[in-house]
Amino acid sequence: MALKISSKIVDYSVVKADEPAQTVEPTEAEIQLEEMHEKLKRPEFLEGSTYKIKTPTSEHAIYVTINDVILNHGSDHEIRRPFEIFINSKNMEHYQWISALTLIISAVFRKGGDCTFLVEELRSVFDPKGGYMKRGGRWMPSLVAEIGDVLEQHLKRIGMMVDEMDEHQRAYLEQKRAEFVAIKPQGQAAADCDDSTAAYPPGAQMCGKCHTQAAVQMDGCMTCLNCGDSKCG
């Protein structure tokens, strides 16, 4: 195997026939890491996750499948990146624009680089007919915005995005929620409600940041028990 010498030779020695040849491990800078780019061919097998979206505006659920490609498999530099997205439903009402959306998002995935900007772009889409309230009291401005939520959830799972709050902040909010509930006990949640936001106290107001009905008067100011946003800063 030919070995390219990229640095200046400062010393040498002759290897005897009875001595094993020394192998030189390539440095980290010399390792050619595989990166996401538009010319990367689709592998035979991709790992993926499917997410279910059920809106109150349709009797049929929507299923979002995101397939990932694993780069530098088996090495210390192994990373997982989204490669393609599929959105399916029995409801054919939105078929045309959903098909276009999947093609565009998949093209952005394969282009490489930072694709996390898609989350905010999708969330900024508002339905002219008005949004809808998800189970647990979270308002969605549109179906496209909820697809953006699913994308954020997936990017966090594969490590491309991180939660804005660390574990200490979440523990603090859980403590404050417990204190608030102790003062004002909650009513019983609906039996068919499977969203974690159902645990927020009844009478909570809508948070202007995360659009979740989880803002309560706490320590003299309105504080969101979901994202931690506070009017007091």
C-alpha positions in Angstrom: 0.0 0.0 0.0 1.4 3.4 -1.0 1.7 5.9 1.8 1.8 9.6 1.0 4.4 11.6 3.1 3.0 15.0 3.7 5.6 16.3 6.2 9.4 16.9 6.0 11.6 13.8 6.5 13.8 14.4 9.6 15.2 10.8 10.1 15.1 7.4 8.6 16.2 3.8 9.3 16.6 0.6 7.3 14.3 -2.2 8.1 15.9 -5.6 8.3 14.4 -8.6 6.6 13.7 -10.3 9.9 12.0 -7.3 11.5 8.3 -6.6 11.0 7.5 -3.5 9.1 6.1 -0.6 11.1 2.7 0.7 10.2 1.9 4.4 10.5 -1.6 5.2 11.6 -3.1 8.1 9.7 -3.7 11.3 11.7 -7.2 12.7 12.2 -6.5 15.4 9.6 -5.6 12.7 7.0 -8.8 10.7 7.5 -11.2 11.4 4.7 -14.6 11.7 6.5 -17.7 11.0 4.6 -20.1 14.0 4.6 -23.6 14.6 3.4 -23.7 16.0 -0.2 -26.1 15.9 -3.1 -24.0 13.3 -5.1 -24.2 10.8 -2.3 -26.0 7.7 -3.7 -28.9 6.3 -1.8 -27.9 3.2 0.2 -29.8 -0.1 -0.2 -31.0 0.2 3.4 -31.9 3.3 5.5 -33.0 3.5 9.1 -36.1 5.6 9.7 -38.8 6.7 12.1 -42.5 7.2 11.5 -44.5 9.9 13.4 -48.3 10.1 13.6 -50.1 13.5 13.3 -53.8 13.5 14.2 -55.6 16.9 13.8 -59.1 17.7 14.9 -59.8 19.0 11.4 -59.6 15.6 9.7 -60.8 12.1 10.6 -57.7 10.5 9.0 -54.3 10.6 10.6 -51.1 11.7 8.7 -48.0 9.7 9.0 -44.6 11.3 8.6 -41.6 9.0 7.9 -38.1 10.3 7.9 -35.3 8.0 6.7 -31.7 8.6 7.8 -28.3 7.7 6.3 -25.4 6.7 8.6 -22.1 8.3 7.6 -18.7 6.9 8.6 -20.4 3.8 9.9 -18.5 2.0 12.7 -15.9 4.8 13.3 -15.5 7.4 16.0 -16.9 9.9 13.5 -20.2 8.1 12.9 -23.1 10.5 12.4 -26.7 10.2 11.4 -28.3 12.6 8.9 -31.8 12.8 7.5 -31.9 11.6 3.8 -35.6 11.7 2.8 -39.1 12.3 4.1 -42.4 10.7 3.2 -45.9 12.0 4.3 -48.9 9.7 3.8 -52.6 9.8 4.6 -55.9 8.3 3.5 -57.1 11.9 3.2 -56.2 13.0 -0.4 -57.3 16.6 0.2 -53.7 17.9 0.7 -52.0 15.4 -1.7 -50.7 17.9 -4.2 -48.9 20.3 -1.8 -47.8 17.5 0.5 -46.1 15.7 -2.4 -44.3 18.9 -3.4 -43.3 19.5 0.3 -41.7 16.1 0.6 -39.7 16.5 -2.6 -38.3 19.9 -1.5 -37.5 18.8 2.1 -35.8 15.7 0.8 -33.7 17.7 -1.6 -32.6 20.0 1.2 -31.6 17.0 3.3 -29.5 15.5 0.5 -27.9 18.9 -0.2 -26.0 18.6 3.1 -25.1 21.3 5.6 -27.4 22.6 8.3 -31.0 21.7 7.6 -32.4 22.7 11.0 -33.6 26.0 9.6 -36.5 24.0 8.0 -38.1 23.7 11.5 -38.7 27.5 11.9 -39.6 27.9 8.2 -42.4 25.3 8.5 -43.6 26.7 11.8 -44.0 30.1 10.4 -46.8 28.9 8.0 -50.3 30.0 9.1 -53.5 28.5 7.8 -55.8 31.3 6.5 -58.7 29.3 7.9 -57.2 29.5 11.3 -55.2 26.9 13.2 -56.3 24.2 15.6 -55.8 23.2 19.2 -53.9 20.0 19.8 -54.7 17.6 22.7 -53.4 19.0 25.9 -53.9 22.7 25.0 -51.2 23.4 22.4 -52.2 25.6 19.5 -51.0 24.8 16.0 -51.1 27.6 13.4 -51.3 25.0 10.5 -50.7 21.4 9.5 -47.4 22.5 7.9 -46.4 23.9 11.3 -47.1 20.6 13.0 -44.9 18.8 10.3 -42.2 21.3 11.4 -42.7 20.1 15.0 -42.3 16.5 13.9 -39.1 17.4 12.1 -37.7 19.2 15.2 -38.6 16.1 17.3 -36.7 13.9 14.8 -33.6 16.2 14.6 -33.4 16.2 18.4 -33.5 12.4 18.4 -30.5 12.1 16.0 -28.5 14.8 17.7 -28.8 17.6 15.1 -30.7 19.8 17.5 -30.7 20.2 21.3 -33.3 21.2 23.8 -33.2 24.9 24.7 -33.6 24.0 28.3 -31.1 21.9 30.2 -32.0 19.3 32.8 -31.6 21.8 35.7 -34.1 24.2 34.1 -36.6 21.4 33.5 -36.2 20.2 37.1 -36.9 23.7 38.3 -40.1 23.9 36.2 -41.2 20.5 37.4 -40.7 21.8 41.0 -42.7 25.0 40.3 -45.5 23.0 38.6 -45.8 20.7 41.7 -45.9 23.8 43.9 -48.6 25.4 41.8 -50.7 22.2 41.7 -50.4 21.8 45.5 -52.0 25.3 45.8 -54.6 24.8 43.0 -55.3 21.0 42.5 -55.9 20.0 38.9 -59.1 18.6 37.5 -59.2 15.2 36.0 -57.7 15.0 32.5 -59.8 13.7 29.6 -59.6 9.9 29.2 -58.6 10.1 25.5 -55.9 12.7 26.0 -52.5 11.2 25.4 -50.5 14.4 25.2 -48.0 15.2 28.1 -49.2 18.8 28.1 -52.5 17.6 29.6 -50.7 17.7 32.9 -50.7 21.5 32.9 -53.1 23.2 35.3 -56.6 24.1 34.2 -57.0 27.8 33.6 -53.5 28.2 32.3 -53.1 30.8 29.6 -51.6 30.5 26.2 -47.8 31.0 26.0 -46.8 33.4 23.3 -43.5 31.6 22.7 -44.4 27.9 22.4 -48.2 28.3 21.8 -49.0 25.9 24.7 -51.7 26.6 27.2 -49.3 26.3 30.1 -48.6 29.9 31.3 -49.5 30.4 35.0 -49.1 33.2 37.5 -46.0 32.2 39.5 -43.7 34.2 41.8 -45.4 37.4 40.8 -45.3 37.0 37.0 -46.6 34.8 34.1 -44.4 31.8 33.6 -44.8 29.0 31.0 -44.5 25.5 32.5 -43.6 24.1 29.1 -40.8 26.2 27.7 -39.9 28.3 30.8 -40.7 31.7 29.1 -41.3 34.3 31.8 -42.5 37.9 31.7 -40.0 38.7 34.4 -37.1 37.5 32.2 
